[in-house]
Amino acid sequence: MACHGGDSQNADKDQSHRGMYGPRNPSAPAHWEQTCGACHAYHLGRVKANLMYTNTGMIKNIQATWEGADGRLYGSRGGDVYDEQGNPLELRDVRELNNLSGELYRKFCSLCHIGQESTQSWNGSHASGCAACHFPYNENGTYQGGDATMKGKWPHSADHKLQALPDNMVCFRCHNRSGRIALSYMGLNDGNNSLVPTKEGKPGPRMISGARNATSIAPDIHFAKGMDCIDCHTSRDVMGDGYAYENMYLQTEISCQDCHGSATDRPSFAPVERENDDVLRESVGYQRQMKHGEQMVLTAKGRKYSNVFIERGKVWLQGKRSGKLHESKVITGTPEHSIVGHERMECYSCHSRTVVQCYGCHTEYDRSQKGVDFIKGRETPGRFSETEDYRMLYPFPLALNQRGMISPVTPGCQTFVTVKDRFGKRVRDEYITSFKGKQQLRFAPFYSHNTGTRAVGCSECHGNPAFLGFGQHAVEGSSIEATLICEKSEDKPLDGFLTMDYGRVRAYSAITRETSRPLSGQEIKAALAVNQCLVCHDDPKDQIYQKELDYRALDTCLDRPVSADY
């Protein structure tokens, strides 16, 4: 009764059900103030400003790409929040966004997030509100618990037991589209449209939402070691910290260096000192509860992990659900991580096994057809459909991200838009959407969650221009020619953002996010020049890489005459 409402003392069915919150889900946003929030006001206050609920970043980036910003911030629901500096901020309701961006979010993107229930997708359905994570659905959204009167009923969580610590499949329900990080983490790939490999003509090895067949690739090393998503991601990553961020990378508070250190600095830590420390509260449900005096490792935002600590001079991570202890290898001072010139490299630039890249996203919006507006809860004129040209995993391009660090980038997004009016007539035909005032394709900094212990080889990165942003190519003298040409342009390939013509490097696609950019011509030439060293010095631990390379001397090597007796 405390959760569902109604009158449990009344024997009459209709009377006892009157005043219930639901009917199925009392934790839905329409009721969560009276239900979950009545006991968990601290948590609810955080979730209401959380990107998984507001989707502010998603809506903002779609609008910036398709129509251009209008100076307002929209959310899955309107409301008053606080920005990351603590200033009051109004989020406009996305229902007010009456353009293609608003339509795309409401009819395409909104179902994957916790403001909206999703019940139609195999292996991708979930409740809304708090139950989206804490009362997980199974593959077909049916009840399989011990209540015989509920057995097999749809849509319903798999059972009626609150799951305080969600497992990986909870994350998988949403994070298997777009960046596909749940797939990559678990070692799955949904391939190239109908070109997905099958066994004996049958789908496989795993069917996921959208009737896609996921095949196996090497999983992330953390997954292979038995770690859950929540073992790295803090509750503030997942549920928010009470402030409204405009992009996911701003809300995320963790980094690789937190547990593994950097080339120059070991992981930071601080003791548990206060009785009301979040570490003590959050670790109550772990097999090993943290105690006063424990030295807890700090996140990139300087806050304590609740499950990562220092003991006997080593960094240990405790699985929140499993209780398993994992020793974290600290790389500080190791020669392969102290290469001069690599100071700007993100860890995952070298250690990503794969990066999902979807090239050529063709989106059609047809106003002669009707589509379900999931936010408004009804069919309205306008239906979206999408196709893509092709997808690949490796090699992947690198560029500077919003932190000024070199990281993988992936199409974000390469949208070619076709619009049909209410009579079915094409009024826009495969046009490239505008970004920062000009029509151009876009790439976005990205961490694929497919980490390996073995790094990308030095000769691969320094010798293959695809890693530098040239895509599939042919080298011809001092020029690099693209080979995968976009049908909308004679000289702009889909899978790259740079061209080199007689030594001159030119960028033709944007890298999104603040201050992000492609590598410059000087940076490209410096990276390629290292190939001369790698012929003999192919070990990253070689001492020559512990000091700055003299590129002028390398140029001299190229110009010196070769003896006829050599």
GIPETA-V847746 format. One record per residue. N is the residue number from 0. SS is DSSP state (a for helix, b for strand, c for the rest). PSI is psi in whole degrees, 0 to 359 (* if undefined). D_LAST is the distance of its C-alpha to the last C-alpha in Angstrom with 1 decimal. Layout:
n=N ss=SS psi=PSI d_last=D_LAST
n=N ss=SS psi=PSI d_last=D_LAST
This chain:
n=0 ss=c psi=319 d_last=89.3
n=1 ss=c psi=326 d_last=87.5
n=2 ss=c psi=316 d_last=84.3
n=3 ss=c psi=346 d_last=85.8
n=4 ss=b psi=198 d_last=89.1
n=5 ss=c psi=191 d_last=92.2
n=6 ss=c psi=99 d_last=95.2
n=7 ss=c psi=347 d_last=94.5
n=8 ss=c psi=350 d_last=98.2
n=9 ss=c psi=126 d_last=99.5
n=10 ss=c psi=341 d_last=100.1
n=11 ss=c psi=128 d_last=100.2
n=12 ss=a psi=311 d_last=96.8
n=13 ss=a psi=319 d_last=97.1
n=14 ss=a psi=320 d_last=98.4
n=15 ss=a psi=332 d_last=95.9
n=16 ss=a psi=349 d_last=92.9
n=17 ss=c psi=133 d_last=94.3
n=18 ss=c psi=9 d_last=92.2
n=19 ss=b psi=151 d_last=89.1
n=20 ss=c psi=125 d_last=85.7
n=21 ss=c psi=236 d_last=83.6
n=22 ss=c psi=333 d_last=84.7
n=23 ss=c psi=326 d_last=81.7
n=24 ss=c psi=94 d_last=79.5
n=25 ss=c psi=347 d_last=81.2
n=26 ss=c psi=2 d_last=77.9
n=27 ss=c psi=152 d_last=77.2
n=28 ss=c psi=333 d_last=76.8
n=29 ss=c psi=338 d_last=80.3
n=30 ss=c psi=351 d_last=81.8
n=31 ss=c psi=341 d_last=79.4
n=32 ss=c psi=321 d_last=81.3
n=33 ss=c psi=341 d_last=84.3
n=34 ss=c psi=266 d_last=82.5
n=35 ss=a psi=318 d_last=79.2
n=36 ss=a psi=339 d_last=79.4
n=37 ss=a psi=327 d_last=82.8
n=38 ss=a psi=332 d_last=81.3
n=39 ss=c psi=55 d_last=77.7
n=40 ss=a psi=324 d_last=78.0
n=41 ss=a psi=315 d_last=74.9
n=42 ss=a psi=317 d_last=72.7
n=43 ss=a psi=321 d_last=74.3
n=44 ss=a psi=325 d_last=73.8
n=45 ss=a psi=315 d_last=70.1
n=46 ss=a psi=325 d_last=69.8
n=47 ss=c psi=339 d_last=71.7
n=48 ss=c psi=3 d_last=69.0
n=49 ss=c psi=141 d_last=66.1
n=50 ss=a psi=330 d_last=63.5
n=51 ss=a psi=340 d_last=64.2
n=52 ss=a psi=312 d_last=67.7
n=53 ss=a psi=326 d_last=67.5
n=54 ss=c psi=25 d_last=64.2
n=55 ss=a psi=316 d_last=64.1
n=56 ss=a psi=318 d_last=60.3
n=57 ss=a psi=312 d_last=60.1
n=58 ss=a psi=317 d_last=62.9
n=59 ss=a psi=315 d_last=61.5
n=60 ss=a psi=325 d_last=58.0
n=61 ss=a psi=313 d_last=59.4
n=62 ss=a psi=318 d_last=61.6
n=63 ss=a psi=328 d_last=58.8
n=64 ss=a psi=322 d_last=56.8
n=65 ss=a psi=318 d_last=59.6
n=66 ss=c psi=339 d_last=62.2
n=67 ss=c psi=147 d_last=61.1
n=68 ss=c psi=147 d_last=62.7
n=69 ss=c psi=13 d_last=66.4
n=70 ss=c psi=4 d_last=66.6
n=71 ss=c psi=155 d_last=68.2
n=72 ss=c psi=133 d_last=67.1
n=73 ss=b psi=152 d_last=68.4
n=74 ss=b psi=167 d_last=68.8
n=75 ss=c psi=333 d_last=69.8
n=76 ss=c psi=145 d_last=73.2
n=77 ss=c psi=165 d_last=74.3
n=78 ss=b psi=169 d_last=75.3
n=79 ss=b psi=127 d_last=75.1
n=80 ss=b psi=186 d_last=72.2
n=81 ss=b psi=136 d_last=70.4
n=82 ss=b psi=181 d_last=66.9
n=83 ss=c psi=345 d_last=64.3
n=84 ss=c psi=0 d_last=65.8
n=85 ss=c psi=12 d_last=69.3
n=86 ss=c psi=144 d_last=70.7
n=87 ss=b psi=141 d_last=73.0
n=88 ss=b psi=132 d_last=71.4
n=89 ss=b psi=126 d_last=73.0
n=90 ss=b psi=125 d_last=71.3
n=91 ss=b psi=148 d_last=72.7
n=92 ss=b psi=132 d_last=73.5
n=93 ss=a psi=345 d_last=70.9
n=94 ss=a psi=335 d_last=74.0
n=95 ss=a psi=350 d_last=74.2
n=96 ss=c psi=88 d_last=70.8
n=97 ss=c psi=66 d_last=71.9
n=98 ss=c psi=186 d_last=68.7
n=99 ss=a psi=325 d_last=65.8
n=100 ss=a psi=312 d_last=64.3
n=101 ss=a psi=318 d_last=67.6
n=102 ss=a psi=315 d_last=68.1
n=103 ss=a psi=315 d_last=64.7
n=104 ss=a psi=311 d_last=65.2
n=105 ss=a psi=327 d_last=68.7
n=106 ss=a psi=349 d_last=68.1
n=107 ss=a psi=313 d_last=64.6
n=108 ss=a psi=333 d_last=63.4
n=109 ss=a psi=335 d_last=66.5
n=110 ss=a psi=340 d_last=67.1
n=111 ss=a psi=1 d_last=64.2
n=112 ss=c psi=164 d_last=65.6
n=113 ss=c psi=353 d_last=68.5
n=114 ss=c psi=344 d_last=71.0
n=115 ss=c psi=134 d_last=71.4
n=116 ss=c psi=143 d_last=72.3
n=117 ss=b psi=119 d_last=70.3
n=118 ss=c psi=1 d_last=71.9
n=119 ss=c psi=356 d_last=70.6
n=120 ss=c psi=123 d_last=67.0
n=121 ss=c psi=128 d_last=66.1
n=122 ss=c psi=13 d_last=64.1
n=123 ss=c psi=12 d_last=64.3
n=124 ss=c psi=153 d_last=67.9
n=125 ss=b psi=160 d_last=69.2
n=126 ss=c psi=180 d_last=72.3
n=127 ss=c psi=170 d_last=72.6
n=128 ss=c psi=209 d_last=73.1
n=129 ss=c psi=327 d_last=72.8
n=130 ss=a psi=342 d_last=73.1
n=131 ss=a psi=324 d_last=69.8
n=132 ss=a psi=328 d_last=68.0
n=133 ss=a psi=354 d_last=70.7
n=134 ss=c psi=78 d_last=72.4
n=135 ss=c psi=147 d_last=69.5
n=136 ss=c psi=157 d_last=70.0
n=137 ss=c psi=193 d_last=68.7
n=138 ss=c psi=320 d_last=67.0
n=139 ss=c psi=14 d_last=70.1
n=140 ss=c psi=38 d_last=72.0
n=141 ss=b psi=152 d_last=74.9
n=142 ss=c psi=129 d_last=76.9
n=143 ss=c psi=23 d_last=76.3
n=144 ss=c psi=199 d_last=78.0
n=145 ss=c psi=356 d_last=81.2
n=146 ss=c psi=109 d_last=83.8
n=147 ss=c psi=329 d_last=85.2
n=148 ss=c psi=344 d_last=86.7
n=149 ss=c psi=351 d_last=83.2
n=150 ss=c psi=124 d_last=81.2
n=151 ss=c psi=2 d_last=78.9
n=152 ss=c psi=145 d_last=80.1
n=153 ss=b psi=146 d_last=77.7
n=154 ss=c psi=140 d_last=76.4
n=155 ss=c psi=153 d_last=76.4
n=156 ss=c psi=160 d_last=74.1
n=157 ss=c psi=326 d_last=73.3
n=158 ss=c psi=188 d_last=76.0
n=159 ss=c psi=33 d_last=78.1
n=160 ss=c psi=123 d_last=76.3
n=161 ss=c psi=130 d_last=74.7
n=162 ss=c psi=98 d_last=71.0
n=163 ss=c psi=325 d_last=70.5
n=164 ss=c psi=97 d_last=66.7
n=165 ss=c psi=145 d_last=65.3
n=166 ss=c psi=180 d_last=62.8
n=167 ss=a psi=329 d_last=59.6
n=168 ss=a psi=335 d_last=61.5
n=169 ss=a psi=314 d_last=63.6
n=170 ss=a psi=323 d_last=60.4
n=171 ss=a psi=327 d_last=59.2
n=172 ss=c psi=326 d_last=62.3
n=173 ss=c psi=320 d_last=61.1
n=174 ss=c psi=42 d_last=57.4
n=175 ss=c psi=7 d_last=56.3
n=176 ss=c psi=178 d_last=56.1
n=177 ss=c psi=252 d_last=54.1
n=178 ss=c psi=343 d_last=51.4
n=179 ss=c psi=36 d_last=52.3
n=180 ss=a psi=330 d_last=51.6
n=181 ss=a psi=323 d_last=54.1
n=182 ss=a psi=309 d_last=52.3
n=183 ss=a psi=318 d_last=48.8
n=184 ss=a psi=319 d_last=50.2
n=185 ss=a psi=0 d_last=51.9
n=186 ss=c psi=42 d_last=48.9
n=187 ss=b psi=152 d_last=50.5
n=188 ss=b psi=130 d_last=49.3
n=189 ss=c psi=10 d_last=51.7
n=190 ss=c psi=200 d_last=49.1
n=191 ss=c psi=84 d_last=49.1
n=192 ss=a psi=236 d_last=52.7
n=193 ss=a psi=357 d_last=53.7
n=194 ss=a psi=10 d_last=50.3
n=195 ss=c psi=129 d_last=50.9
n=196 ss=c psi=142 d_last=50.1
n=197 ss=c psi=165 d_last=53.2
n=198 ss=b psi=122 d_last=54.1
n=199 ss=c psi=36 d_last=56.3
n=200 ss=c psi=4 d_last=57.2
n=201 ss=b psi=152 d_last=58.8
n=202 ss=c psi=149 d_last=57.9
n=203 ss=c psi=174 d_last=56.1
n=204 ss=c psi=358 d_last=55.4
n=205 ss=b psi=130 d_last=57.4
n=206 ss=b psi=131 d_last=59.6
n=207 ss=b psi=181 d_last=59.8
n=208 ss=c psi=151 d_last=61.7
n=209 ss=c psi=20 d_last=61.6
n=210 ss=c psi=39 d_last=61.3
n=211 ss=b psi=146 d_last=57.6
n=212 ss=b psi=119 d_last=55.8
n=213 ss=b psi=127 d_last=53.5
n=214 ss=b psi=170 d_last=50.8
n=215 ss=b psi=137 d_last=48.9
n=216 ss=c psi=176 d_last=45.7
n=217 ss=c psi=130 d_last=44.5
n=218 ss=c psi=169 d_last=47.1
n=219 ss=c psi=143 d_last=46.8
n=220 ss=a psi=327 d_last=46.2
n=221 ss=a psi=320 d_last=49.5
n=222 ss=a psi=317 d_last=51.4
n=223 ss=a psi=331 d_last=49.8
n=224 ss=c psi=359 d_last=51.1
n=225 ss=c psi=20 d_last=54.6
n=226 ss=c psi=141 d_last=54.9
n=227 ss=c psi=162 d_last=57.2
n=228 ss=a psi=318 d_last=56.7
n=229 ss=a psi=352 d_last=59.3
n=230 ss=a psi=328 d_last=57.6
n=231 ss=a psi=313 d_last=55.1
n=232 ss=c psi=129 d_last=57.3
n=233 ss=c psi=169 d_last=60.2
n=234 ss=a psi=333 d_last=63.7
n=235 ss=a psi=329 d_last=63.1
n=236 ss=a psi=313 d_last=60.1
n=237 ss=a psi=313 d_last=62.1
n=238 ss=a psi=354 d_last=65.7
n=239 ss=c psi=169 d_last=64.9
n=240 ss=c psi=13 d_last=66.0
n=241 ss=c psi=347 d_last=68.8
n=242 ss=c psi=149 d_last=66.9
n=243 ss=b psi=116 d_last=66.0
n=244 ss=c psi=152 d_last=62.3
n=245 ss=c psi=348 d_last=61.0
n=246 ss=c psi=153 d_last=57.7
n=247 ss=a psi=321 d_last=56.8
n=248 ss=a psi=339 d_last=54.0
n=249 ss=a psi=327 d_last=56.6
n=250 ss=a psi=325 d_last=58.9
n=251 ss=c psi=129 d_last=56.3
n=252 ss=c psi=5 d_last=56.2
n=253 ss=c psi=160 d_last=53.6
n=254 ss=c psi=165 d_last=49.8
n=255 ss=a psi=322 d_last=47.2
n=256 ss=a psi=339 d_last=47.1
n=257 ss=a psi=313 d_last=50.8
n=258 ss=a psi=330 d_last=50.2
n=259 ss=a psi=350 d_last=46.5
n=260 ss=c psi=175 d_last=46.2
n=261 ss=c psi=184 d_last=43.3
n=262 ss=c psi=329 d_last=40.3
n=263 ss=c psi=339 d_last=42.6
n=264 ss=c psi=135 d_last=46.1
n=265 ss=c psi=165 d_last=47.9
n=266 ss=c psi=143 d_last=50.6
n=267 ss=c psi=152 d_last=53.8
n=268 ss=b psi=163 d_last=57.1
n=269 ss=b psi=153 d_last=60.8
n=270 ss=b psi=156 d_last=63.9
n=271 ss=c psi=118 d_last=66.7
n=272 ss=c psi=329 d_last=69.6
n=273 ss=c psi=150 d_last=72.2
n=274 ss=c psi=333 d_last=74.7
n=275 ss=c psi=22 d_last=74.0
n=276 ss=c psi=135 d_last=70.2
n=277 ss=a psi=328 d_last=68.8
n=278 ss=a psi=316 d_last=66.8
n=279 ss=a psi=319 d_last=70.0
n=280 ss=a psi=313 d_last=71.5
n=281 ss=a psi=329 d_last=68.5
n=282 ss=a psi=1 d_last=67.8
n=283 ss=a psi=324 d_last=71.3
n=284 ss=a psi=2 d_last=70.2
n=285 ss=c psi=160 d_last=67.2
n=286 ss=c psi=323 d_last=67.4
n=287 ss=c psi=112 d_last=66.6
n=288 ss=c psi=139 d_last=68.4
n=289 ss=c psi=154 d_last=66.9
n=290 ss=c psi=167 d_last=69.1
n=291 ss=c psi=138 d_last=69.8
n=292 ss=c psi=344 d_last=67.2
n=293 ss=c psi=140 d_last=64.4
n=294 ss=b psi=105 d_last=61.1
n=295 ss=b psi=136 d_last=60.1
n=296 ss=b psi=145 d_last=56.7
n=297 ss=b psi=145 d_last=56.8
n=298 ss=c psi=176 d_last=55.7
n=299 ss=c psi=339 d_last=53.6
n=300 ss=c psi=6 d_last=57.0
n=301 ss=c psi=16 d_last=58.1
n=302 ss=c psi=155 d_last=60.7
n=303 ss=b psi=136 d_last=61.0
n=304 ss=b psi=153 d_last=59.9
n=305 ss=b psi=354 d_last=62.8
n=306 ss=b psi=7 d_last=60.7
n=307 ss=b psi=123 d_last=57.6
n=308 ss=b psi=166 d_last=58.2
n=309 ss=b psi=129 d_last=56.8
n=310 ss=b psi=130 d_last=57.9
n=311 ss=c psi=36 d_last=56.7
n=312 ss=c psi=4 d_last=53.8
n=313 ss=b psi=156 d_last=52.5
n=314 ss=b psi=126 d_last=52.8
n=315 ss=b psi=137 d_last=55.0
n=316 ss=b psi=128 d_last=55.9
n=317 ss=b psi=126 d_last=59.1
n=318 ss=c psi=124 d_last=59.4
n=319 ss=c psi=324 d_last=62.5
n=320 ss=c psi=320 d_last=63.8
n=321 ss=c psi=331 d_last=62.4
n=322 ss=c psi=357 d_last=62.7
n=323 ss=c psi=138 d_last=59.3
n=324 ss=b psi=130 d_last=57.4
n=325 ss=b psi=126 d_last=53.7
n=326 ss=b psi=130 d_last=51.5
n=327 ss=b psi=122 d_last=49.3
n=328 ss=c psi=125 d_last=45.8
n=329 ss=c psi=126 d_last=45.3
n=330 ss=c psi=3 d_last=41.7
n=331 ss=c psi=128 d_last=42.3
n=332 ss=c psi=353 d_last=39.6
n=333 ss=c psi=140 d_last=37.2
n=334 ss=a psi=323 d_last=33.5
n=335 ss=a psi=342 d_last=32.8
n=336 ss=a psi=8 d_last=35.8
n=337 ss=c psi=26 d_last=35.0
n=338 ss=c psi=126 d_last=31.8
n=339 ss=c psi=129 d_last=31.9
n=340 ss=c psi=346 d_last=32.4
n=341 ss=c psi=12 d_last=34.2
n=342 ss=c psi=334 d_last=37.6
n=343 ss=c psi=4 d_last=38.9
n=344 ss=b psi=128 d_last=38.0
n=345 ss=c psi=148 d_last=41.0
n=346 ss=a psi=319 d_last=40.8
n=347 ss=a psi=358 d_last=41.3
n=348 ss=a psi=323 d_last=38.4
n=349 ss=a psi=328 d_last=36.1
n=350 ss=a psi=6 d_last=38.7
n=351 ss=b psi=126 d_last=40.3
n=352 ss=c psi=317 d_last=39.8
n=353 ss=c psi=160 d_last=41.2
n=354 ss=c psi=119 d_last=42.8
n=355 ss=c psi=127 d_last=45.5
n=356 ss=b psi=115 d_last=44.9
n=357 ss=b psi=114 d_last=47.6
n=358 ss=b psi=135 d_last=46.7
n=359 ss=b psi=80 d_last=49.3
n=360 ss=b psi=112 d_last=52.8
n=361 ss=b psi=112 d_last=55.4
n=362 ss=b psi=128 d_last=58.8
n=363 ss=b psi=133 d_last=62.1
n=364 ss=b psi=116 d_last=65.4
n=365 ss=b psi=108 d_last=68.4
n=366 ss=b psi=355 d_last=71.7
n=367 ss=b psi=351 d_last=73.6
n=368 ss=b psi=158 d_last=73.0
n=369 ss=b psi=148 d_last=74.2
n=370 ss=b psi=155 d_last=72.1
n=371 ss=b psi=124 d_last=73.2
n=372 ss=b psi=104 d_last=72.9
n=373 ss=c psi=335 d_last=72.5
n=374 ss=c psi=316 d_last=73.4
n=375 ss=c psi=341 d_last=76.6
n=376 ss=c psi=30 d_last=77.4
n=377 ss=b psi=166 d_last=78.2
n=378 ss=b psi=138 d_last=76.8
n=379 ss=b psi=160 d_last=76.2
n=380 ss=b psi=136 d_last=74.9
n=381 ss=b psi=115 d_last=71.2
n=382 ss=b psi=137 d_last=68.8
n=383 ss=b psi=148 d_last=65.1
n=384 ss=b psi=153 d_last=62.6
n=385 ss=b psi=145 d_last=58.8
n=386 ss=b psi=164 d_last=55.9
n=387 ss=b psi=160 d_last=52.2
n=388 ss=b psi=303 d_last=49.2
n=389 ss=b psi=168 d_last=46.9
n=390 ss=b psi=148 d_last=45.8
n=391 ss=b psi=166 d_last=42.6
n=392 ss=c psi=332 d_last=41.6
n=393 ss=c psi=140 d_last=37.9
n=394 ss=c psi=172 d_last=35.7
n=395 ss=c psi=145 d_last=37.9
n=396 ss=c psi=156 d_last=37.5
n=397 ss=b psi=147 d_last=37.6
n=398 ss=b psi=177 d_last=39.5
n=399 ss=b psi=132 d_last=41.5
n=400 ss=c psi=190 d_last=44.9
n=401 ss=c psi=344 d_last=48.2
n=402 ss=c psi=2 d_last=47.3
n=403 ss=c psi=14 d_last=44.2
n=404 ss=c psi=152 d_last=42.0
n=405 ss=b psi=122 d_last=39.3
n=406 ss=b psi=163 d_last=40.9
n=407 ss=b psi=149 d_last=40.9
n=408 ss=b psi=157 d_last=43.0
n=409 ss=b psi=156 d_last=44.8
n=410 ss=b psi=130 d_last=46.8
n=411 ss=c psi=74 d_last=50.0
n=412 ss=c psi=160 d_last=51.4
n=413 ss=c psi=79 d_last=50.2
n=414 ss=b psi=122 d_last=53.8
n=415 ss=b psi=118 d_last=54.8
n=416 ss=b psi=132 d_last=58.6
n=417 ss=b psi=131 d_last=61.2
n=418 ss=b psi=129 d_last=64.8
n=419 ss=b psi=139 d_last=67.9
n=420 ss=c psi=186 d_last=71.3
n=421 ss=c psi=350 d_last=74.5
n=422 ss=c psi=3 d_last=74.9
n=423 ss=c psi=9 d_last=71.4
n=424 ss=c psi=136 d_last=70.0
n=425 ss=b psi=120 d_last=66.5
n=426 ss=b psi=342 d_last=66.7
n=427 ss=b psi=137 d_last=63.0
n=428 ss=b psi=103 d_last=60.3
n=429 ss=b psi=44 d_last=57.0
n=430 ss=b psi=150 d_last=56.6
n=431 ss=b psi=127 d_last=54.0
n=432 ss=c psi=158 d_last=55.9
n=433 ss=b psi=145 d_last=55.7
n=434 ss=b psi=125 d_last=54.1
n=435 ss=c psi=43 d_last=54.5
n=436 ss=c psi=2 d_last=56.1
n=437 ss=b psi=153 d_last=53.6
n=438 ss=b psi=116 d_last=52.9
n=439 ss=c psi=151 d_last=49.7
n=440 ss=c psi=164 d_last=48.4
n=441 ss=b psi=147 d_last=48.1
n=442 ss=b psi=150 d_last=46.0
n=443 ss=b psi=140 d_last=47.4
n=444 ss=b psi=143 d_last=46.0
n=445 ss=c psi=139 d_last=46.6
n=446 ss=c psi=118 d_last=46.4
n=447 ss=c psi=349 d_last=46.4
n=448 ss=c psi=39 d_last=47.8
n=449 ss=c psi=66 d_last=45.2
n=450 ss=b psi=142 d_last=43.5
n=451 ss=c psi=160 d_last=41.1
n=452 ss=c psi=325 d_last=39.8
n=453 ss=c psi=130 d_last=36.3
n=454 ss=c psi=160 d_last=34.8
n=455 ss=c psi=135 d_last=32.8
n=456 ss=c psi=146 d_last=29.2
n=457 ss=a psi=316 d_last=27.1
n=458 ss=a psi=333 d_last=24.6
n=459 ss=a psi=309 d_last=27.7
n=460 ss=a psi=317 d_last=29.4
n=461 ss=a psi=344 d_last=26.4
n=462 ss=a psi=349 d_last=24.7
n=463 ss=c psi=107 d_last=27.9
n=464 ss=a psi=345 d_last=29.8
n=465 ss=a psi=325 d_last=32.9
n=466 ss=a psi=337 d_last=33.3
n=467 ss=a psi=356 d_last=33.3
n=468 ss=c psi=14 d_last=36.1
n=469 ss=c psi=354 d_last=34.6
n=470 ss=c psi=197 d_last=36.0
n=471 ss=c psi=136 d_last=34.7
n=472 ss=b psi=172 d_last=32.3
n=473 ss=b psi=132 d_last=29.5
n=474 ss=b psi=128 d_last=26.7
n=475 ss=b psi=98 d_last=26.4
n=476 ss=c psi=235 d_last=24.2
n=477 ss=c psi=23 d_last=25.8
n=478 ss=b psi=150 d_last=28.9
n=479 ss=b psi=115 d_last=30.2
n=480 ss=b psi=131 d_last=32.8
n=481 ss=b psi=146 d_last=35.5
n=482 ss=c psi=344 d_last=36.4
n=483 ss=c psi=85 d_last=39.6
n=484 ss=b psi=136 d_last=41.8
n=485 ss=c psi=136 d_last=45.3
n=486 ss=c psi=344 d_last=48.0
n=487 ss=c psi=2 d_last=49.6
n=488 ss=c psi=145 d_last=46.7
n=489 ss=c psi=337 d_last=44.1
n=490 ss=c psi=15 d_last=41.2
n=491 ss=c psi=102 d_last=42.2
n=492 ss=b psi=154 d_last=41.1
n=493 ss=c psi=320 d_last=43.3
n=494 ss=c psi=22 d_last=40.8
n=495 ss=c psi=175 d_last=39.1
n=496 ss=c psi=8 d_last=40.2
n=497 ss=b psi=149 d_last=37.3
n=498 ss=b psi=154 d_last=35.5
n=499 ss=b psi=121 d_last=32.5
n=500 ss=b psi=109 d_last=32.7
n=501 ss=c psi=45 d_last=30.0
n=502 ss=c psi=352 d_last=29.3
n=503 ss=b psi=123 d_last=33.0
n=504 ss=b psi=133 d_last=34.4
n=505 ss=b psi=135 d_last=38.1
n=506 ss=b psi=137 d_last=40.4
n=507 ss=c psi=354 d_last=43.1
n=508 ss=c psi=156 d_last=44.8
n=509 ss=b psi=150 d_last=46.5
n=510 ss=b psi=116 d_last=45.9
n=511 ss=c psi=175 d_last=49.4
n=512 ss=c psi=152 d_last=50.9
n=513 ss=c psi=132 d_last=51.5
n=514 ss=c psi=4 d_last=48.5
n=515 ss=c psi=154 d_last=46.1
n=516 ss=b psi=162 d_last=43.3
n=517 ss=c psi=165 d_last=40.0
n=518 ss=c psi=145 d_last=36.8
n=519 ss=c psi=168 d_last=36.2
n=520 ss=a psi=320 d_last=33.4
n=521 ss=a psi=318 d_last=32.0
n=522 ss=a psi=322 d_last=32.3
n=523 ss=a psi=312 d_last=30.6
n=524 ss=a psi=324 d_last=27.6
n=525 ss=a psi=320 d_last=27.4
n=526 ss=a psi=317 d_last=27.6
n=527 ss=a psi=330 d_last=24.8
n=528 ss=a psi=334 d_last=22.5
n=529 ss=c psi=340 d_last=22.6
n=530 ss=a psi=328 d_last=20.5
n=531 ss=a psi=327 d_last=17.4
n=532 ss=a psi=323 d_last=18.7
n=533 ss=a psi=342 d_last=19.8
n=534 ss=c psi=319 d_last=16.5
n=535 ss=c psi=323 d_last=16.4
n=536 ss=c psi=75 d_last=20.0
n=537 ss=c psi=5 d_last=22.1
n=538 ss=c psi=120 d_last=25.1
n=539 ss=c psi=345 d_last=27.8
n=540 ss=c psi=357 d_last=29.0
n=541 ss=c psi=137 d_last=25.8
n=542 ss=a psi=337 d_last=26.9
n=543 ss=a psi=337 d_last=24.7
n=544 ss=a psi=2 d_last=27.0
n=545 ss=a psi=0 d_last=30.1
n=546 ss=c psi=158 d_last=29.4
n=547 ss=c psi=136 d_last=29.1
n=548 ss=c psi=143 d_last=25.7
n=549 ss=c psi=97 d_last=24.8
n=550 ss=a psi=335 d_last=24.2
n=551 ss=a psi=322 d_last=23.7
n=552 ss=a psi=324 d_last=20.7
n=553 ss=a psi=321 d_last=19.4
n=554 ss=a psi=323 d_last=19.9
n=555 ss=a psi=321 d_last=17.9
n=556 ss=a psi=322 d_last=14.9
n=557 ss=a psi=328 d_last=15.4
n=558 ss=a psi=345 d_last=15.7
n=559 ss=c psi=145 d_last=12.9
n=560 ss=c psi=149 d_last=10.6
n=561 ss=c psi=129 d_last=6.9
n=562 ss=c psi=144 d_last=5.2
n=563 ss=c psi=336 d_last=5.5
n=564 ss=c psi=354 d_last=3.8
n=565 ss=c psi=* d_last=0.0
